[in-house]
Amino acid sequence: MATRTPLMAGNWKMNLDHLEATHLVQKLSWLLRDAGHDAASVEVAVLPAFTALRSVQTLVEADDLPVRTGGQDISAHDSGARTGEVSGAMLARLGCTYACVGHSERREYHGEDDATVAAKAAAAHRHGLVPIVCVGEPQEVREASEHVAYTLAQLDGSLAGLGGEQVAATVVAYEPVWAIGTGLTCGADDAQEVCGAIRARLAETHGDAVAAQVRVLYGGSVKPSNVAGIMAKPDIDGALVGGASLAAEDFAGIVRFREHPTA
Ligand SMILES: O=C[C@H](O)COP(=O)(O)O
């Protein structure tokens, strides 16, 4: 059975200028080092705004901090007349590891559909970046108990065209839209239901070996107080954290989930 290193990724969204971002990453690193954090046991990543990536990356490299970086988005295109877009080559040149694609805020406010998300995931792979592909249902779909089918259809569409090796090197984040930034956490059992279904679908479409390698994250109001219960579930390999990743103490507490009780 594949060993999947847990990943805690902080999505800072449209918060923190480059000075605030470097301050936060430095504080987070100090807290983790003081706590004896073993970078090999839990991977930590931050997704700053594009304007802050260069400053954060410079600090990470200079001080050899135990933090990886990524973009919150990526262009589906590699270069050219695409005003406002940032290419995979640009992110890779900055030393990024990840590119988030298909976040529900991009889907809702920027009209991104599964085909766009799949094209962005492919662009990430073309440049050696790991896409964090976000999927998850809105509240009315959950209330209609159609959340599993809805999320799996999104998954299929968002990974369309990727080969098995690329899927194996992709991170999937299950983020029920109704739990994002609301304080409403999906219960750990409910999160496992969908994350388990995601892995089962990946096994059907790409085989057991690929499915066993994919890290499936949960996202939506993750906090130090609920992370241990979520991480105790067999198909959840980490968290995509919004609000709580903006406070170094809270994010460090999430990274150190093994020290918290699970209930
Ligand atoms: O990308 C992160 C998610 O949107 C979760 O955000 P949240 O932790 O503030 O609920």
The ligand as an SDF file (V2000), in Angstrom:
LIG
                    3D

 10  9  0  0  0  0  0  0  0  0999 V2000
   -8.9740   26.9310   -0.0250 O   0  0  0  0  0  0  0  0  0  0  0  0
   -9.4280   26.8610    1.1050 C   0  0  0  0  0  0  0  0  0  0  0  0
  -10.8240   26.6980    1.3420 C   0  0  0  0  0  0  0  0  0  0  0  0
  -11.5870   27.5230    0.5370 O   0  0  0  0  0  0  0  0  0  0  0  0
  -11.2340   26.6490    2.7850 C   0  0  0  0  0  0  0  0  0  0  0  0
  -11.3520   27.9390    3.3400 O   0  0  0  0  0  0  0  0  0  0  0  0
  -11.6880   28.0580    4.9030 P   0  0  0  0  0  0  0  0  0  0  0  0
  -10.6640   27.2260    5.6360 O   0  0  0  0  0  0  0  0  0  0  0  0
  -11.5630   29.5180    5.2090 O   0  0  0  0  0  0  0  0  0  0  0  0
  -13.0600   27.5210    5.1030 O   0  0  0  0  0  0  0  0  0  0  0  0
  1  2  2  0
  2  3  1  0
  3  4  1  0
  3  5  1  0
  5  6  1  0
  6  7  1  0
  7  8  2  0
  7  9  1  0
  7 10  1  0
M  END
$$$$
